[in-house]
Amino acid sequence: MNILSVLIWFSGVAFVYFGYNCFYSEFIILEFKRYNLSSYRKLTGFLQLCGAFGLLIGLYFNAIILLLAASGLFLLMLGGFIVRLKIKDSFIQSFPSFGFAVLNLIIAIKTFATYF
């Protein structure tokens, strides 16, 4: 298993967890209220689950799906990071969204360089 596969599996499993929690976690429900984005919570969870499964399916079946999933998760997490900056969260609170944005950008770039 190469490093790209490890990164894809890490991100994919993490986003299955995050996406699922968008629907059921009381903490996440309260966080979306704090962001003043309650109406986007379920959409965010759905997009995270789509991205997660896109990464895992794309890894084994289709590089275009992998590239689209990683790019979509990058944009979603970049948006999350911007929201955190706007509400003036600390660096520690903002870092996970930034870290996952960078991780998925790396996956997208590496996928593009490898397969296209």
Number of C-alpha atoms within 10 A of each C-alpha: 5 6 9 15 15 11 15 23 16 15 22 26 16 16 23 18 15 19 23 16 17 23 16 12 12 10 11 16 17 12 15 16 14 11 13 12 12 15 10 13 19 18 14 17 21 18 18 26 23 18 28 28 19 24 33 21 16 20 19 11 11 14 20 18 19 26 23 17 27 29 20 21 29 25 16 20 23 19 15 20 21 15 17 19 14 10 11 11 13 10 11 7 13 17 14 14 20 19 15 21 24 17 19 26 21 18 25 26 13 14 19 14 9 9 10 8
